[in-house]
């Protein structure tokens, strides 16, 4: 874009809203927009891309959707690590389909972020330069084949717990992307569970491998819900905007309650000696989470932070020739005759 | 995911300069194409292939349309009220506007 034309024709500009009115007019206009936005959120209506929205709402969504999109594509790495070593053709085909889904989820989410006026390349640049984050869970290594199962069951399970309420998020494009993602995630979780079940019921060594994977992935999965409510920087505002529907701790508790019986059916244990049913609360009590570890990984000092970003940059750079070739091919074949061919039918 | 007409977006913001396409999927014969989302592609042919991979991995479609987002003209949310108002004050366009005596059938 050569000009810096406003991306949102409906949105008033803080400096110059293009109406030529004086500042009190602009203020009244702005207040009216804010009132309409608040009313829509209060009525559980969806905010759509061309609606006026507060700058902070837009910025929060860009940050959250971008981080979500980045997580999907970085999340391809730990699992892709095992594609060539999958124990059977069946497992290999499943794993490839899953990793391909993650790429697709990334694309849905990047598209949703783009409706807010950010460019795809801008988002990728920010990922590559570390200015935008991805979920810290993907900075843990996948040491054995059982990790593929633990990721499907626990990591995708935690993701689903987070994402189901996001299907009702106040921002329309994000909510619609989540509906699509949730439909597909269910396969991810079930294949992981089935994989772990096969190992758990296998030889002693296979069972031990499954248990070891669950032991390593359990706590990082609980950290996926983010810091405790008392320390969550963005929670209160996001809840008020109905971007978030439940607090971090509420969703974490829901996840723990879901997992306990599932672990029993697997014949595996969860690595928390304090985990027990609390009749009074109607929930499971669980041990304290090591938030120092979470902060360390978040700050880039996790086991694989460096490796993930290096691999991501390399994949992007090494794919440059494909993008260039496709653009060259398109330019060569974009004769007027070609574009006149009727395609709608 | 957009449902966002191009005039709203910096569609040329990418250094790759791949235009944005809106994807419409016919889920089965007898139904119309429905907007599914959007994607970037250098040309229509690749847009179709990408749309197949992104939006129909599980047999969600029997036909795809891809439309350059720039070709879509949309009504403005600003004009929402005056633009759609003519429909609001014409309840007589709905069958429930009319009172029919009880017992009259097939009406």
Interface residues (C-beta under 8 A of the other chain):
Chain A: X1 X7 X8 X9 X10 X48 X49 X50 X51 X52 X97 X100 X101 X104 X107 X108 X109 X111 X112 X114 X115 X117 X118 X119 X120 X121 X122 X172 X173 X174 X176 X177 X180 X184 X323 X326 X327 X329 X330 X331 X333 X334 X339 X343 X344 X345
Chain B: X1 X2 X3 X4 X5 X7 X8 X9 X10 X12 X13 X14 X15 X16 X17 X18 X20 X37 X38 X39 X40 X41 X42 X43 X44 X45 X46 X53 X54 X57 X58 X63 X65 X66 X74 X76 X77 X78
